[in-house]
């Protein structure tokens, strides 16, 4: 413990799931955190789970640049004039193919998942330059590296977030600013469990059973827990990763190493290859 002592962090989407887990872990590691989101009740739940005075809730919408600026300024004020860490975690994941997705929904996904990080980075980087350094941790997704059927907006935004992060790593490394990306796979959050309800109904099982089906071909055979993603966020935010920037880290129980054709053959009880 104590890897983030003396540091101040802004965490978007900090009211639930991965964002809430990162906020709690950062506080446990000695940081002060500002958590943002659109749902005040969710933010209040995270604040109540950490010691008084260690965290601040700031309601706002990352799709609006003025809100993003205000989030960063609130963090700077809470941190006594600095922001050491920015975690861009706020995201939405509605589905719909290119032909089917409503145009307003496409725009909402792109603005939340890609414009939002751009806006907060734009607001935070000048403060980090002034302080001679900082760490930005952008939470993308395994969907940025692989594709999910009927989710072009989500995949496009998360892939774009990797490109944005690496461009920022290149441009601002000379100021001591590091920018890295986490790519969680299936992670047991409310957002994932809600997405699994239709699969559970189709397979006549519950959400737990649906998650088993979802992860049955991954090497570890289970979804990640939000706390496990939070540990990786601590590493990228801490001085243990001072020479790491532009990195993309899958946190996916090994899903990205799986050949779906080969594993389908193995699952049928046969072996791949001749002889």
C-alpha positions in Angstrom: 0.0 0.0 0.0 1.0 3.6 -0.4 2.1 3.5 -4.1 0.0 6.7 -4.8 0.7 8.6 -1.6 0.5 12.4 -2.2 -1.0 12.1 -5.6 -4.4 13.4 -6.8 -6.5 11.7 -9.4 -9.5 12.4 -11.6 -11.5 9.3 -12.5 -14.4 9.6 -14.9 -17.2 7.1 -14.6 -16.3 6.6 -11.0 -19.7 5.8 -9.7 -19.8 2.1 -10.5 -18.0 -0.9 -11.9 -14.4 -0.5 -12.9 -14.3 3.2 -12.2 -15.5 2.8 -8.6 -13.1 -0.1 -8.0 -10.2 2.1 -9.3 -11.3 5.0 -7.0 -11.4 2.8 -3.9 -8.0 1.2 -4.8 -6.4 4.6 -5.4 -7.6 5.8 -2.0 -6.2 2.7 -0.4 -2.9 3.4 -2.1 -2.8 6.9 -0.6 -4.3 9.1 -3.3 -7.0 11.7 -3.1 -9.5 11.2 -5.9 -12.3 13.1 -7.7 -14.9 10.9 -9.2 -17.2 12.1 -11.9 -20.3 10.8 -13.7 -23.9 11.8 -14.5 -25.6 9.9 -11.7 -25.2 11.6 -8.4 -26.6 8.6 -6.4 -23.9 6.3 -7.9 -21.2 8.8 -7.1 -22.4 9.1 -3.6 -22.2 5.3 -3.2 -18.5 5.3 -4.1 -17.8 8.3 -1.8 -19.4 6.6 1.2 -17.1 3.6 0.7 -13.9 5.5 1.3 -12.6 7.5 4.3 -14.0 11.0 4.7 -11.9 13.6 3.0 -10.2 11.3 0.6 -12.6 11.6 -2.3 -14.9 14.2 -3.9 -17.8 13.6 -6.2 -18.4 16.0 -9.1 -21.4 15.4 -11.3 -20.8 16.2 -15.0 -21.0 14.9 -18.5 -17.7 14.1 -20.3 -19.4 14.8 -23.7 -19.4 18.5 -22.9 -16.0 20.2 -23.0 -17.1 22.8 -20.4 -18.0 20.0 -18.0 -14.7 18.3 -18.7 -12.8 21.5 -17.9 -14.8 21.9 -14.7 -14.0 18.3 -13.6 -10.3 18.9 -14.1 -10.4 22.3 -12.3 -12.2 20.7 -9.4 -9.5 18.0 -9.2 -6.7 20.7 -9.2 -8.5 22.5 -6.4 -9.0 19.3 -4.4 -5.3 18.4 -4.9 -3.9 21.7 -3.8 -3.1 23.0 -7.2 -2.2 19.9 -9.2 -3.6 16.8 -11.0 -1.2 13.9 -11.0 -3.4 11.2 -12.6 -6.2 11.2 -15.0 -8.3 8.0 -15.6 -10.7 8.0 -18.4 -13.2 5.3 -17.7 -16.6 6.7 -18.5 -18.2 4.7 -21.4 -21.5 3.4 -22.8 -21.9 0.3 -25.0 -25.3 0.1 -26.8 -25.4 -2.2 -29.8 -26.5 -1.9 -33.4 -24.9 -2.7 -36.8 -23.9 0.1 -39.2 -27.2 0.0 -41.0 -29.3 -0.4 -37.9 -27.8 1.9 -35.3 -29.7 5.1 -34.9 -27.5 8.1 -35.9 -28.0 9.8 -32.6 -26.9 6.6 -30.7 -23.7 6.4 -32.9 -22.9 10.0 -32.0 -23.6 9.4 -28.3 -21.2 6.4 -28.2 -18.4 8.2 -30.0 -18.8 11.4 -27.9 -18.8 9.5 -24.6 -16.1 7.0 -25.4 -13.7 9.0 -27.5 -14.5 12.7 -27.3 -14.8 12.5 -23.5 -11.2 11.3 -23.0 -10.0 13.9 -25.6 -11.8 16.6 -23.7 -10.5 15.7 -20.2 -6.9 15.2 -21.6 -7.1 18.6 -23.3 -8.1 20.2 -20.0 -5.6 18.2 -17.8 -2.4 18.1 -19.9 -1.5 21.8 -19.4 -1.6 21.3 -15.6 0.6 18.2 -16.0 3.1 20.1 -18.2 3.3 22.8 -15.5 4.0 20.1 -12.9 6.6 18.4 -15.0 4.7 15.2 -15.4 1.7 13.1 -14.8 0.0 9.8 -15.7 -3.0 9.3 -17.9 -4.7 5.9 -17.9 -7.3 5.4 -20.6 -9.7 2.5 -20.2 -10.4 1.1 -23.6 -11.6 -2.5 -24.1 -10.8 -5.9 -25.6 -13.2 -4.7 -28.3 -10.6 -2.2 -29.3 -8.3 -5.1 -30.3 -10.9 -7.6 -31.4 -14.5 -7.1 -32.7 -17.9 -7.8 -31.2 -20.8 -8.4 -33.6 -23.2 -5.5 -34.0 -21.1 -3.1 -31.9 -19.3 -0.9 -34.5 -19.7 2.3 -32.6 -18.2 0.9 -29.4 -15.3 -0.9 -31.2 -14.6 2.2 -33.3 -14.5 4.5 -30.3 -12.3 2.2 -28.2 -9.9 1.6 -31.1 -9.7 5.3 -31.6 -8.9 5.7 -27.9 -5.8 3.6 -28.4 -4.7 5.8 -31.2 -5.4 9.0 -29.3 -3.5 7.7 -26.3 -0.5 6.7 -28.3 -0.5 10.1 -30.1 -0.6 11.8 -26.7 2.2 9.6 -25.4 4.3 10.6 -28.4 3.6 14.4 -28.1 3.8 14.8 -24.4 6.5 12.4 -23.2 9.0 15.2 -23.3 7.1 16.8 -20.5 7.2 13.7 -18.3 3.5 12.8 -19.1 2.8 9.1 -19.6 -0.3 7.8 -21.4 -1.2 4.1 -21.2 -4.2 2.0 -22.1 -6.0 -0.7 -20.3 -8.1 -3.1 -22.4 -10.4 -5.1 -20.1 -12.2 -8.1 -21.5 -15.3 -9.5 -19.9 -15.4 -7.8 -16.5 -18.1 -8.5 -13.9 -19.8 -5.1 -13.8 -23.4 -4.1 -13.8 -23.0 -3.0 -17.5 -21.7 -6.5 -18.5 -24.4 -8.3 -16.5 -27.1 -6.2 -18.1 -25.7 -7.1 -21.5 -25.8 -10.8 -20.5 -29.6 -10.9 -19.8 -30.6 -11.7 -23.3 -28.0 -14.5 -23.5 -29.2 -15.9 -20.2 -32.8 -15.9 -21.4 -31.9 -17.5 -24.8 -29.9 -20.3 -22.9 -32.5 -20.7 -20.2 -30.0 -19.8 -17.5 -29.2 -16.9 -15.1 -26.6 -14.2 -15.5 -23.9 -16.3 -13.8 -24.6 -19.1 -16.3 -24.4 -16.6 -19.2 -21.0 -15.4 -17.9 -19.8 -19.0 -17.9 -20.9 -19.4 -21.5 -19.2 -16.1 -22.4 -15.9 -17.0 -21.0 -15.8 -20.7 -21.6 -13.1 -20.5 -24.3 -10.7 -18.1 -22.5 -7.7 -19.7 -20.8 -8.7 -18.7 -17.3 -12.4 -19.5 -18.0 -13.9 -16.6 -16.0 -14.5 -12.9 -16.2 -12.3 -10.4 -14.5 -13.4 -8.6 -11.3 -13.3 -4.8 -11.3 -10.7 -4.9 -8.5 -8.4 -6.9 -10.7 -8.6 -4.2 -13.4 -8.0 -1.6 -10.7 -4.7 -3.2 -9.8 -3.4 -2.6 -13.3 -4.6 1.0 -13.1 -2.5 1.5 -10.0 0.6 0.2 -11.7 0.2 2.6 -14.7 -0.6 5.5 -12.3 2.4 4.8 -10.0 6.1 5.4 -10.2 6.6 1.7 -10.8 5.8 2.4 -14.5 7.9 5.6 -15.0 9.4 4.4 -18.2 6.2 2.9 -19.7 4.1 5.0 -22.1 2.0 4.2 -25.1 1.5 0.7 -23.8 -1.7 -1.3 -24.4 -2.5 -3.9 -21.7 -5.2 -6.5 -22.3 -6.9 -7.6 -19.0 -9.0 -10.4 -20.5 -8.3 -13.7 -18.9 -6.2 -14.6 -22.0 -9.0 -14.1 -24.5 -6.8 -12.3 -27.0 -4.6 -15.3 -27.4 -7.5 -17.6 -28.5 -8.0 -18.8 -32.1 -11.8 -19.1 -32.2 -11.5 -21.7 -35.0 -9.1 -23.9 -33.2 -10.9 -23.7 -29.9 -14.2 -24.6 -31.6 -12.6 -27.8 -32.9 -11.2 -28.7 -29.4 -14.6 -28.0 -27.8 -16.1 -30.6 -30.2 -13.9 -33.2 -28.6 -11.5 -33.5 -31.6 -8.0 -32.3 -32.2 -6.6 -29.9 -34.8 -4.1 -31.1 -37.4 -3.2 -34.2 -39.4 -2.2 -37.5 -37.9 
